[in-house]
């Protein structure tokens, strides 16, 4: 079946749309973690891509060393990498409190290079296979396209996690405390709240989201040391377009840009690698704070 006037097979169009949604799910989850960390802590976390990669490797280690499958990895990897994030914040980032944001960016950039270098030195650049869980194997014939169960699961699960995170931060008392702690920490301390602990746990939560995205990605993109480097630049563009620190902006923009990128591969493949950055340039020219960002 062809699309009239465009001479494009319908199955190819919907196939790229699905791939776009899957990439958008990863963009949304990763940019959500970045937005949480920047919005709550004012830290530009360049180590996010490396921790996403480590999350995928934790899933691989749990399967091959401990015999724990995908479902355990979905729970344990974010907790373990979140704990690593807590250590990073307590031992390194906390020392940069009050300094220019550039110091945090340089520190996390250096951490990313160290982590990626260590894994690449040990595992090389080739990917390690991670099997799709039995429950999510196979697919559904929708008539106009074949939908693999696992890819559909990634899109739905990512959307649920993103919306749950948005609700937690924007609509609950805990989220209100977090936002208040970033804007007026002295006042929040007056209510007996441990602000440094909240900041540490927030950073751990943000990198835990990156690890969760890594586990979801492992059966699709394979487990390899540079898998985070492939995503992180686009993810930063997503955060900038959505508005630095905007939770809903990251979610909407992540899925939207994934779809735009996928459709671009159908209509103009040569521009698929640059379309996100073209959109970023246009958005910044029209609205420097981003689509969902607040002007100062």
C-alpha positions as CSV (number, residue, x, y, z in Angstrom):
1,X,0.0,0.0,0.0
2,X,1.4,3.4,-1.0
3,X,0.6,6.9,0.3
4,X,-0.9,8.9,-2.6
5,X,1.3,11.6,-4.1
6,X,4.3,10.7,-2.0
7,X,4.9,7.2,-3.3
8,X,5.9,6.0,0.2
9,X,4.9,2.6,1.4
10,X,2.5,2.8,4.3
11,X,4.4,0.1,6.2
12,X,7.6,2.1,5.9
13,X,6.0,5.3,7.1
14,X,4.5,3.7,10.2
15,X,7.7,1.7,10.8
16,X,9.7,4.9,11.0
17,X,7.0,6.5,13.1
18,X,7.3,3.6,15.6
19,X,11.1,3.9,15.6
20,X,10.6,7.6,16.2
21,X,8.3,6.9,19.2
22,X,10.9,4.5,20.6
23,X,13.7,7.0,20.3
24,X,11.4,9.6,21.7
25,X,10.7,7.4,24.7
26,X,14.5,7.3,25.4
27,X,14.9,11.0,24.7
28,X,12.0,11.8,27.1
29,X,13.3,9.5,29.9
30,X,16.9,10.8,29.7
31,X,15.9,14.5,29.3
32,X,13.5,14.1,32.2
33,X,16.3,13.0,34.5
34,X,18.4,16.0,33.2
35,X,15.5,18.3,33.7
36,X,14.9,17.1,37.3
37,X,18.6,17.6,38.1
38,X,18.9,21.0,36.5
39,X,15.5,22.2,37.6
40,X,16.0,21.2,41.2
41,X,19.8,21.5,41.7
42,X,20.9,23.8,38.8
43,X,23.5,21.2,37.8
44,X,24.2,20.5,34.1
45,X,24.8,16.8,34.4
46,X,27.0,15.8,31.5
47,X,27.6,12.4,33.1
48,X,24.0,11.5,32.4
49,X,24.8,9.6,29.2
50,X,27.5,7.6,30.8
51,X,25.2,6.6,33.7
52,X,22.6,5.6,31.2
53,X,25.2,3.2,29.7
54,X,26.1,1.9,33.1
55,X,22.5,1.1,33.8
56,X,22.4,-1.1,30.7
57,X,25.6,-2.8,31.8
58,X,24.2,-3.4,35.3
59,X,21.3,-5.2,33.6
60,X,23.8,-7.3,31.6
61,X,25.8,-8.1,34.8
62,X,22.7,-9.0,36.7
63,X,21.7,-11.5,34.0
64,X,25.1,-13.1,33.3
65,X,26.6,-13.0,36.8
66,X,23.7,-13.2,39.2
67,X,21.1,-14.9,36.9
68,X,18.6,-12.1,37.4
69,X,16.5,-11.3,34.4
70,X,15.1,-8.2,32.8
71,X,12.3,-7.6,35.4
72,X,14.7,-7.6,38.3
73,X,17.1,-5.3,36.3
74,X,14.2,-2.8,35.9
75,X,14.0,-2.5,39.7
76,X,17.6,-3.0,40.8
77,X,19.6,-1.0,38.1
78,X,17.9,2.4,38.9
79,X,18.4,1.8,42.7
80,X,22.1,0.8,42.3
81,X,22.9,3.7,39.9
82,X,20.8,6.0,42.0
83,X,23.1,5.0,45.0
84,X,26.1,5.8,42.8
85,X,24.6,9.2,42.1
86,X,24.1,9.8,45.8
87,X,27.9,9.1,46.3
88,X,28.8,11.4,43.4
89,X,26.7,14.2,44.7
90,X,27.9,13.9,48.3
91,X,31.6,13.5,47.5
92,X,32.0,15.8,44.5
93,X,29.1,18.0,43.4
94,X,28.3,19.1,47.0
95,X,31.8,20.8,47.1
96,X,30.8,23.0,44.2
97,X,27.8,24.6,45.9
98,X,27.8,28.3,45.4
99,X,30.2,28.2,42.4
100,X,29.5,28.9,38.8
101,X,27.4,26.2,36.9
102,X,30.4,25.8,34.6
103,X,32.3,23.9,37.3
104,X,29.6,21.3,37.7
105,X,29.4,20.9,33.9
106,X,33.2,20.4,33.7
107,X,33.2,17.9,36.6
108,X,30.4,15.8,35.2
109,X,31.9,15.9,31.7
110,X,35.1,14.6,33.1
111,X,33.3,11.9,35.0
112,X,31.5,10.9,31.8
113,X,34.9,10.5,29.9
114,X,36.4,8.5,32.8
115,X,33.4,6.1,33.0
116,X,33.2,5.6,29.2
117,X,36.9,5.2,29.0
118,X,37.0,2.5,31.7
119,X,34.2,0.5,30.1
120,X,35.6,0.9,26.6
121,X,39.0,-0.3,27.7
122,X,37.6,-3.4,29.3
123,X,34.7,-4.3,26.9
124,X,35.8,-2.7,23.6
125,X,33.4,-0.9,21.3
126,X,31.3,-3.9,20.1
127,X,27.9,-4.4,21.5
128,X,26.9,-7.2,24.0
129,X,23.5,-8.9,23.3
130,X,20.7,-8.7,25.9
131,X,17.7,-10.9,25.2
132,X,14.2,-9.6,25.2
133,X,12.2,-11.2,28.1
134,X,10.0,-14.1,27.2
135,X,6.8,-12.2,28.2
136,X,7.5,-9.5,25.7
137,X,8.7,-11.5,22.7
138,X,6.7,-11.7,19.5
139,X,4.5,-8.9,18.1
140,X,1.1,-7.9,16.9
141,X,0.0,-7.6,13.3
142,X,-2.0,-4.3,13.1
143,X,-2.7,-4.8,9.4
144,X,-0.8,-1.8,8.2
145,X,2.4,-2.7,10.1
146,X,3.9,-5.3,12.5
147,X,4.3,-4.0,16.1
148,X,6.9,-5.9,18.2
149,X,5.6,-6.3,21.7
150,X,8.8,-5.1,23.3
151,X,8.9,-1.9,21.4
152,X,5.3,-1.1,22.3
153,X,6.1,-1.8,25.9
154,X,9.0,0.6,25.9
155,X,6.8,3.5,24.6
156,X,4.0,2.8,27.0
157,X,6.2,2.2,30.1
158,X,8.3,5.3,29.4
159,X,5.3,7.4,29.1
160,X,3.9,6.1,32.4
161,X,7.2,6.8,34.2
162,X,7.4,10.3,32.7
163,X,3.9,11.2,33.7
164,X,4.3,9.7,37.2
165,X,7.5,11.8,37.7
166,X,5.8,14.9,36.5
167,X,2.9,14.3,39.0
168,X,5.3,13.7,41.8
169,X,7.2,16.9,41.3
170,X,4.4,19.2,40.2
171,X,1.4,18.0,42.2
172,X,2.5,16.5,45.5
173,X,3.7,18.0,48.8
174,X,7.1,16.3,48.3
175,X,7.5,18.0,45.0
176,X,6.6,21.4,46.5
177,X,9.3,20.9,49.1
178,X,11.8,20.1,46.4
179,X,10.9,23.2,44.4
180,X,11.0,25.4,47.5
181,X,14.3,24.0,48.5
182,X,15.9,25.2,45.3
183,X,14.3,28.6,45.4
184,X,14.6,29.4,49.1
185,X,16.6,26.8,51.1
186,X,16.8,28.9,54.2
187,X,13.0,29.1,54.5
188,X,12.7,25.4,53.9
189,X,15.3,24.6,56.6
190,X,13.2,26.7,59.0
191,X,10.4,24.0,58.7
192,X,12.9,21.4,59.9
193,X,13.5,19.8,56.5
194,X,17.0,18.5,55.7
195,X,17.7,20.4,52.5
196,X,21.1,18.8,51.7
197,X,19.6,15.3,52.0
198,X,16.7,16.3,49.6
199,X,19.2,17.6,47.1
200,X,21.3,14.4,47.3
201,X,18.3,12.2,46.8
202,X,17.0,14.3,43.9
203,X,20.3,13.8,42.1
204,X,20.2,10.1,42.8
205,X,16.6,10.0,41.5
206,X,17.6,11.8,38.3
207,X,20.5,9.5,37.5
208,X,18.2,6.5,38.4
209,X,15.9,7.6,35.6
210,X,18.9,7.4,33.3
211,X,19.7,3.9,34.4
212,X,16.1,2.9,33.9
213,X,16.3,4.1,30.3
214,X,19.5,2.1,29.9
215,X,17.8,-1.1,31.0
216,X,14.9,-0.4,28.5
217,X,17.4,0.2,25.8
218,X,19.6,-2.9,26.3
219,X,17.5,-5.4,24.3
220,X,17.1,-2.9,21.4
221,X,20.4,-1.1,21.1
222,X,22.7,-3.8,22.6
223,X,24.9,-3.0,25.6
224,X,28.0,-1.1,24.6
225,X,30.3,1.6,26.2
226,X,29.5,4.4,23.8
227,X,25.7,3.9,23.8
228,X,25.3,7.0,26.0
229,X,27.5,9.2,23.8
230,X,25.2,8.5,20.9
231,X,22.2,9.9,22.8
232,X,23.4,12.6,25.1
233,X,23.9,15.4,22.7
234,X,20.4,15.0,21.2
235,X,19.0,14.7,24.8
236,X,20.6,18.0,25.7
237,X,19.0,19.6,22.6
238,X,15.7,18.2,23.8
239,X,16.1,19.8,27.2
240,X,17.0,23.1,25.7
241,X,14.1,23.0,23.3
242,X,11.6,22.0,26.0
243,X,13.0,24.6,28.5
244,X,15.8,24.0,30.9
245,X,14.4,22.5,34.0
246,X,10.8,22.0,32.6
247,X,9.5,18.5,33.4
248,X,6.6,18.6,31.1
249,X,8.7,20.3,28.4
250,X,11.2,17.4,28.5
251,X,8.4,14.8,28.2
252,X,6.5,16.5,25.3
253,X,9.6,17.6,23.4
254,X,11.3,14.2,23.8
255,X,8.5,12.3,22.2
256,X,7.8,15.0,19.7
257,X,11.4,15.2,18.4
258,X,11.6,11.4,18.3
259,X,8.6,11.4,15.9
260,X,9.9,14.3,13.9
261,X,13.3,12.5,13.5
262,X,11.6,9.3,12.5
263,X,9.4,11.0,9.8
264,X,12.4,12.9,8.5
265,X,14.1,9.6,7.7
266,X,11.1,8.9,5.4
267,X,10.8,12.2,3.6
268,X,14.3,13.6,3.7
269,X,16.8,11.0,5.1
270,X,19.8,13.3,4.6
271,X,18.5,15.7,7.3
272,X,17.6,13.1,9.9
273,X,20.8,13.6,11.9
274,X,20.5,17.4,12.0
275,X,16.8,18.1,12.1
276,X,16.8,18.2,16.0
277,X,19.5,20.8,16.0
278,X,17.8,22.9,13.3
279,X,14.6,22.9,15.4
280,X,16.7,23.9,18.5
281,X,18.2,26.8,16.6
282,X,14.8,28.0,15.5
283,X,13.2,27.7,18.9
284,X,16.1,29.6,20.6
285,X,15.8,32.4,18.1
286,X,12.0,32.7,18.6
287,X,11.8,31.8,22.3
288,X,15.2,31.6,24.1
289,X,13.8,30.1,27.3
290,X,12.5,27.1,25.3
291,X,8.9,26.0,24.5
292,X,7.9,25.3,28.1
293,X,10.6,27.4,29.9
294,X,9.9,30.4,32.0
295,X,11.6,33.7,31.2
296,X,13.5,35.3,34.1
